[in-house]
């Protein structure tokens, strides 16, 4: 059975409360409940970790090797400057899809650059929390194709 890790970085625990005009009214718990239904539909297992601390996210990425087949990751603000997260992803050689709720390319210039993107297999931006579902579906499809 395929197993995916869903990682959420800083401030994503505030979904539904933080800037709802940008991030919507769904909570992280709402998003994860939906993703668990999608995972069940697709016949895969899902683990979720959210942390506001870079080291916790790095440890989770390291621990994913040999346990999970891929990672769906919204690194939050770490997207733009955490070379440590980028290096952790490169070290484990797992496929990662980077997710952003808002269209980071239509926002402040500092949000336009991702240091994670070069080590991710793809990015989904600007589709709201639906982006998480599309990332799970795309990652499962890619993993199933690779195993044939």
C-alpha positions, 0 to 999 in steps of 0.5 A: 500500500502506498504511503504519503506524508503530508507536511505543513510548515509555519502558520498553517495551523492558523488556516481558517483564522489567518487572512481568510481573504487569502487562505480561505475559511477551511481549517487545517483539520478540514483539509486533512479530513478531506485528504484522508477521504481521498487517500481512502478512495485511492487506497493509500495511507496518509500521515500528517505533520504540521510544525512551525519549527524548521528542525521538526520538518527536517526530521520528518523528511529524514524519517520519511525515507523507507516509510513513505513513498512520497511527500506533499509539502506546503513549506509556508514561508520556509519556501523562500529561504530554507536551504536546510529543507531543500537539502533534506528533500534532496537527501531522501530522494523521495518525490515531493510535490510543493503546494501553496494555497495562494498564488505566490507568483501574484503576491509580494516579490519575495514570495516568487522564488522557491528554494524547494522547487528545484528538488520537487517533482512539481508545484501546485499554487493558487488553487486554494486548499484544493491544491492539496487534493490534486497533489495527493492524486498526482503523486499517487498516479505518478507512484503507481506508474513508476511501479509498473 
